[in-house]
C-alpha cells in the first residue's frame, strides 16, 4: 500500500506565506523573495535608526504622520517587509494590518552584516516597483547614505549619493530638511 499524495486544490501560496510569517513570534520576521527571514538588529544598527527618527520627528508631527517599523505588504509578490523606519500618514495607521509602500512618504533601511545586500539591491528594487516615493539607505558596512526617489517599475530614477557618513543629506519635500549623518 503506497501513500497517496494529498491534494490541496488551489492554494494561494503568497497569502499562506504572508499569513505564516505574521504568526511567528518574532518582531522582525519578514518575507524576502519567498523566504522567511528573521532579523535581530544590534545596538549600532538601532543607534542609526534612532538618529534618523529623531531628526524626522518634528516634521512628521507637522505633516500629521507617524514614524514606525510596521508591516509593508507587496501584493502579487512573495514579499512582506518590516522596514527599519517608515513615515506614513497617521490616519492610514489606524486599524491597518499592513500598508503598501506607495502609502508611505519615506522608507528607511539600515544595513547589517547579515542583510546588507538585501537592503542595497532587493528591497531598493521592490520599494521602487511598489511606489515608495523616497527610500533612504543607511549602509553601515560602507559608511554611506543614499537617497532614492522617483520610483518606477525599473527602479528609482533619481539617486542622491552614496554620501559618506558625516555628509549632510537633503530630504526633498514634503520633508524639506537636511539630515545630519555625522552621528551614524
QUINOR-V739450 format. One record per residue. N is the residue number from 0. SS is DSSP state (H for helix, E for strand, - for the rest). Layout:
n/ss
N/SS
N/SS
This chain:
n/ss
0/-
1/-
2/-
3/-
4/-
5/-
6/-
7/-
8/-
9/-
10/-
11/-
12/H
13/H
14/H
15/H
16/H
17/H
18/H
19/H
20/H
21/H
22/H
23/-
24/-
25/-
26/-
27/-
28/E
29/E
30/E
31/E
32/-
33/-
34/E
35/E
36/E
37/E
38/-
39/-
40/-
41/-
42/H
43/H
44/H
45/H
46/H
47/H
48/H
49/H
50/H
51/H
52/H
53/H
54/H
55/H
56/H
57/H
58/H
59/H
60/H
61/H
62/H
63/-
64/E
65/E
66/E
67/E
68/-
69/-
70/E
71/E
72/E
73/E
74/-
75/-
76/-
77/-
78/E
79/E
80/E
81/E
82/-
83/-
84/E
85/E
86/E
87/E
88/E
89/H
90/H
91/H
92/H
93/-
94/-
95/-
96/-
97/-
98/E
99/E
100/H
101/H
102/H
103/E
104/E
105/E
106/E
107/E
108/E
109/E
110/-
111/-
112/-
113/-
114/-
115/H
116/H
117/H
118/H
119/H
120/H
121/H
122/H
123/H
124/H
125/H
126/H
127/H
128/H
129/-
130/-
131/-
132/-
133/E
134/E
135/E
136/E
137/E
138/E
139/-
140/-
141/-
142/-
143/E
144/E
145/E
146/E
147/E
148/E
149/E
150/E
151/E
152/-
153/-
154/E
155/E
156/E
157/E
158/E
159/E
160/E
161/E
162/E
163/E
164/-
165/-
166/-
167/-
168/E
169/E
170/E
171/-
172/-
173/-
174/-
175/-
176/E
177/E
178/E
179/-
180/-
181/-
182/-
183/-
